[in-house]
């Protein structure tokens, strides 16, 4: 089981601020960089944040970790803003876990 280390993967501008609060940051310039970094980090980190723009390109890899307790892989907005990818995934996970959408009602549900 990984220790309590936290990492963030994304473009340089999006991840740099996390370094100031003690999070290990990893710059990924491409899908391949991000994928390889995630696979390596999964062995030693408990929580790994991935910027949404990168996470959207590697849904197959993220799905592999979704079924496991560790690491927890969480998409977060980049400096470009949010695409809604992270909230869509969170909403789907909550609905699957409890059988009901408690995050959004029908009027506020994110567009697919």
C-alpha positions, 0 to 999 in steps of 0.5 A, spaced: 500 500 500 502 506 498 504 511 503 500 518 504 504 522 499 500 526 494 502 528 487 499 532 481 501 531 474 499 536 469 502 542 465 507 546 468 503 552 469 497 548 472 502 544 477 507 549 480 503 552 485 502 545 488 509 545 490 509 551 495 504 547 499 508 541 499 505 537 494 510 533 489 509 536 482 510 532 475 510 536 469 507 532 463 508 535 456 504 529 452 499 524 453 505 519 454 509 523 459 502 523 463 501 516 462 508 513 464 508 518 470 501 516 473 503 508 472 510 510 476 507 514 481 501 509 482 506 505 486 508 510 491 503 515 492 496 515 495 493 521 492 494 523 485 491 529 482 491 530 474 489 536 470 482 535 467 485 536 460 490 531 461 485 526 464 480 527 458 486 524 454 487 518 458 480 515 460 483 508 459 488 509 464 484 512 469 479 507 469 484 502 471 485 505 477 478 507 479 477 499 481 483 499 486 483 503 493 489 506 492 492 510 489 486 515 488 486 519 482 482 525 482 482 530 476 482 537 477 482 544 473 488 546 469 490 554 469 485 554 463 479 552 467 475 547 468 472 542 462 467 539 467 470 532 466 472 532 474 465 533 476 462 529 471 466 523 474 465 525 481 457 525 480 457 518 476 461 515 482 456 518 487 450 516 483 453 509 482 455 508 490 449 510 493 444 509 487 442 517 486 444 523 484 445 527 490 450 532 487 446 535 482 438 535 480 435 535 473 436 542 472 443 543 474 446 536 471 452 537 467 451 536 460 455 530 457 
